Amino acid sequence: MMKPVLISIKRFTHQNRHIIVEIICLLYIILFVYAAFTKLIDYEKFQIQVGQSPIFTSIGGLIAWIIPTIELLIAFMLIIPRLRLLALYACFSLMAMFTAYIYIILNFSPFVPCSCGGILEKMGWTEHLVFNIAFVFLAIIGVLLHSPERNEQSSVARKSFKQFLFNTK
């Protein structure tokens, strides 16, 4: 009973992997652009909150510029097809770091600062942790689904390039 379901899921995923990767990229673009702009719009508040973090006390000002800059850079990279796989790895890395930060703050810090803005500010830290874990898994799915497509394109491109160079068929 379970085997036909898994085969159906695998077939659906294989047939629609491009669409799934596009959706994941779109979700990340929305998330990172929204998060970066909410931080930059109320930069002073964000800088103070990052400075209150027990982990970033001494480098809060620097971190307050670096985070939105990286978020916007990754969102831009997600738009460019040839940079998309690298961007998905960057999404995974950044979200994994954010998730680890939240876990550390929740479990080892006496003070829990809030440095999120907009809609994300309304979430509690536990909900935010679950949200981040979900986005970590989305990045993993995006990388796994994008990679075979990328390898196929690279293989075709390599063969075409060799044909062009050596004028073979």
C-alpha positions, 0 to 999 in steps of 0.5 A: 500500500505504501509503495504505490504512494511513494512511487506517485510522490516520486513521479509527481516530484520529478515531473514538477521539480522545476515548479517546486524549486520556483515556488521555494525560491519565490517564498525565500525572495518574499521572506528575505526582501520583506525581512530586510526592508522591515529591518532597514525601515526601522534600522535604529530599533533593529540595531538596538535589539541586535545590540541587546542580544547576549551573543552580538553585544559588541558587534551589534551595529555591524550585524545590523547592516550585514544581515539585511544586506545578505538577505537582499543579496541572496534574494537577488541571487535567487532571481538569476537562474545560474546562481539559484543553486548557490543561492539555495545553499546560502538560504539553507546556511542563513536559515540554519544560522538563524535557527541555531541562534533562536535555539541558543537564545531560547535555551541558554539566554536569560534575556530574549531580545526580539529583533524581527519586524513586521508580521514575524515580530508577532510570532513567539520565539517557539513559533519562530523556531518552527517557522525557521526549521520549515524554511531550512527544510524548504532550502534542502528540498530546493537544493535536492530538486534543483541539483539533478536539473542543474547536472543535466543542463551542465552535461548538455552544455558540456557536450555542446561545448565539446562539439563546438570546440572539436566540430564533432557530432 
